[in-house]
Every structure is written in C-alpha cells, then in structure tokens.
Amino acid sequence: MSTQHRLGPSSLVPPGEGRTFRVGGVHLAVFQTRAGNYHATAAVCPHKGGPLSDGLLGGSIVVCPLHARKFNVETGERVDAEGEFLRTYPLEVVDGELVVDVCADDCNAA
C-alpha cells in the first residue's frame, strides 16, 4: 500500500540541487533539475551509503560524493556501469508543495 506525504514547499529544493527528507523510516533525496523537474530517490548510494543529496546534479544525473557513481534520478539506473539501481519514488508538486508517494510494501523498488 502506498502513502502520500507532503514534504513542504518546493522552494526547499533549489534548482540544480538536492535535499534530504525523512518520511517515517524512509530517508529520501529530493532533487530539482535546472529544467525545473523534481525527482525523489533513496537518500543513500547503494554502493557505500554516500549522501546523494550532497552529490553533484547535472541534468538528471547525480554523482555520489563518495565514489563518483552516477545515477539517473528519473529512473534510478546507474549510468556509468551496470548492476546497481537507486530506488525512486513518485513525486509531484501540488499547490506549490512537494508530495511524495512512499510505498510501505516495497512496491516501487528498482
């Protein structure tokens, strides 16, 4: 079963950057691309737990600050190699607020 959560105003995430949010026991990284699109992923890199919201965001690609692994924030796919995926979450802006859908039963695992 999925649950929607309001994270706050979209202005909390500046263009070209990411921010970390906690929804229940789930830590999320929310990114705003310079094109103005918002995306939510797991907050930590699946490789060694690097804080992805602190990574560099270029287009829809985030670079983990620990070991430079690159992930597409739209799809969760690792773009510089195969085998690792980053969990993504449905996110939309509703009336100026970030609203994320977090699945309680792992229904959106990559």
VENVEN-V371604 format. One record per pair of residues at least 12 apart in sequence whose C-alpha atoms are under 8 Angstrom apart, sorted by the first residue. I is the first residue (numbers start at 1). GAP is how many residues later the second one is. Records with the same first field share a line. If there is no record, write none. Layout:
I = GAP + GAP
//
This chain:
1 = 102 + 103 + 104 + 106
2 = 99 + 100 + 101 + 102 + 103 + 105
3 = 98 + 99 + 100 + 101
4 = 95 + 96 + 97 + 98
5 = 18 + 94 + 95 + 96 + 97
6 = 91 + 92 + 93 + 94
7 = 14 + 90 + 91 + 92 + 93
8 = 89 + 90 + 91
9 = 87 + 88 + 89
10 = 83 + 86 + 87 + 88
13 = 17 + 18 + 19
14 = 18
15 = 16 + 17 + 18 + 19 + 20 + 21
16 = 15 + 16 + 17 + 18 + 41 + 42 + 43
17 = 14 + 15 + 16 + 36 + 37 + 39 + 40
18 = 12 + 13 + 14 + 34 + 35 + 36 + 37 + 39
19 = 12 + 34 + 35
20 = 23 + 33
23 = 79
26 = 16
27 = 15 + 16 + 17
28 = 12 + 13 + 14 + 15
29 = 12 + 13 + 14 + 15 + 23 + 24
30 = 23
31 = 22 + 42
33 = 24 + 25 + 26 + 27
34 = 25
35 = 24
38 = 53 + 54 + 55
39 = 34 + 35 + 49 + 50 + 51 + 52
40 = 33 + 48 + 49 + 50 + 51 + 60
41 = 32 + 35 + 45 + 46 + 47 + 48
42 = 44 + 45 + 46 + 47
45 = 19 + 41
46 = 38 + 39 + 40
47 = 37
48 = 18
50 = 14 + 15 + 16 + 17
51 = 13 + 14 + 15
52 = 12 + 13
60 = 12 + 13 + 14
61 = 12
71 = 14 + 15
73 = 15
74 = 14
75 = 13
76 = 12 + 34
85 = 25
86 = 24
87 = 21 + 22 + 23
88 = 20 + 21 + 22
89 = 12 + 13 + 19
90 = 12
//
